[in-house]
Amino acid sequence: MKILEIKNLKFSYNEHFKLNIDYMYIEKGEFVSIIGPNGSGKTTVLKLLTNLEKKDNGEIIINKKNIENYSKKELFKKISVVPQEFFTSFDFTVENIISSGRIPYETLFSKDEEIIEEVMQRTNTWTFKDRIYNYLSGGEKQRVMLTRALVQDADILLLDEFVSQIDPGYTQQLIRMVKEESIEKNKSVLSIFHDVNLASLYSDRIYIFKDGRIKYSGKPEKIITEKIMKEIFNIECIIVKHPIKNKPQVIFEY
Ligand SMILES: Nc1ncnc2c1ncn2[C@@H]1O[C@H](COP(=O)(O)OP(=O)(O)OP(=O)(O)O)[C@@H](O)[C@H]1O
């Protein structure tokens, strides 16, 4: 079942950048990634999906219902987001920030507190729950934002380079957690990656963006090729098969 569909989506900030998506979808329980060069429109799509920008044209359909027909609260239960950056001018603690993921459920019963603590233990953020968010390192902030999105428990998780500042140990742990959410809880994931190898290893399907359009889409095995990597990113590379998962992995020639 398709949980998210984007049809004929058009948007422009100005004459310099135009986004034009004919069709894009995510199935329930699918892990889908977007890759593409800087400025190709990846983050803009996520902003349109969360109403941070207003589309010029087209349709965004979540669970067979147009996004415009959702109330804010309903939408928060459908979509949770880990943005590239999150700023706050207040001195919120880590626990304050993460707890805000439960706002759409509007209860402060112990059940919510249990959910919050359980997810914080899993992401190892519980140990610094009383620290001020603004004073955390970049990687710690990203872990807090992912934890907030997980406690929100929405059907679709939108991730914008959510491990870009995270060390290898936590990168593996957090991506595995997200993957488990999709496999075990049937959550759908749409994740932007700059690391093509991570996208290839964990995704069921990948969309490759260039110049505000989808240039290629499909299973990693089909579209992570030397020719396409050269065309999209202008890189000289060799594609090898992951020894355990058989997924294509990109190695720079030099
Ligand atoms: N608020 C804005 N006003 C004007 N132009 C913008 C704005 N936000 C983004 N852009 C431009 O729109 C284009 C697409 O930006 P977007 O952030 O979607 O790219 P991206 O593929 O996510 O890039 P990156 O990989 O660098 O994060 C870029 O050229 C960017 O400069």
PDBQT file of the ligand as one rigid body, heavy atoms in Angstrom, charges set to zero:
ROOT
HETATM    1  N1  LIG A 301      14.784  29.869   1.204  1.00  0.00    +0.000 N 
HETATM    2  C1  LIG A 301      15.379  29.813   0.027  1.00  0.00    +0.000 A 
HETATM    3  N2  LIG A 301      15.337  30.875  -0.825  1.00  0.00    +0.000 NA
HETATM    4  C2  LIG A 301      15.920  30.821  -2.053  1.00  0.00    +0.000 A 
HETATM    5  N3  LIG A 301      16.577  29.749  -2.534  1.00  0.00    +0.000 NA
HETATM    6  C3  LIG A 301      16.642  28.658  -1.734  1.00  0.00    +0.000 A 
HETATM    7  C4  LIG A 301      16.062  28.638  -0.419  1.00  0.00    +0.000 A 
HETATM    8  N4  LIG A 301      16.292  27.420   0.134  1.00  0.00    +0.000 NA
HETATM    9  C5  LIG A 301      16.998  26.722  -0.798  1.00  0.00    +0.000 A 
HETATM   10  N5  LIG A 301      17.212  27.461  -1.907  1.00  0.00    +0.000 N 
HETATM   11  C6  LIG A 301      17.911  27.024  -3.135  1.00  0.00    +0.000 C 
HETATM   12  O1  LIG A 301      17.172  25.962  -3.728  1.00  0.00    +0.000 OA
HETATM   13  C7  LIG A 301      18.049  24.972  -4.255  1.00  0.00    +0.000 C 
HETATM   14  C8  LIG A 301      17.704  23.611  -3.694  1.00  0.00    +0.000 C 
HETATM   15  O2  LIG A 301      17.977  23.603  -2.319  1.00  0.00    +0.000 OA
HETATM   16  P1  LIG A 301      17.850  22.299  -1.415  1.00  0.00    +0.000 P 
HETATM   17  O3  LIG A 301      18.160  22.715  -0.006  1.00  0.00    +0.000 OA
HETATM   18  O4  LIG A 301      16.564  21.623  -1.666  1.00  0.00    +0.000 OA
HETATM   19  O5  LIG A 301      19.037  21.388  -2.005  1.00  0.00    +0.000 OA
HETATM   20  P2  LIG A 301      19.624  20.008  -1.478  1.00  0.00    +0.000 P 
HETATM   21  O6  LIG A 301      19.581  19.050  -2.627  1.00  0.00    +0.000 OA
HETATM   22  O7  LIG A 301      18.963  19.594  -0.216  1.00  0.00    +0.000 OA
HETATM   23  O8  LIG A 301      21.147  20.434  -1.215  1.00  0.00    +0.000 OA
HETATM   24  P3  LIG A 301      22.257  19.987  -0.138  1.00  0.00    +0.000 P 
HETATM   25  O9  LIG A 301      22.732  18.639  -0.590  1.00  0.00    +0.000 OA
HETATM   26  O10 LIG A 301      23.321  21.015  -0.298  1.00  0.00    +0.000 OA
HETATM   27  O11 LIG A 301      21.644  19.967   1.241  1.00  0.00    +0.000 OA
HETATM   28  C9  LIG A 301      19.468  25.440  -3.931  1.00  0.00    +0.000 C 
HETATM   29  O12 LIG A 301      19.999  26.061  -5.071  1.00  0.00    +0.000 OA
HETATM   30  C10 LIG A 301      19.283  26.449  -2.820  1.00  0.00    +0.000 C 
HETATM   31  O13 LIG A 301      20.253  27.447  -2.844  1.00  0.00    +0.000 OA
ENDROOT
TORSDOF 0
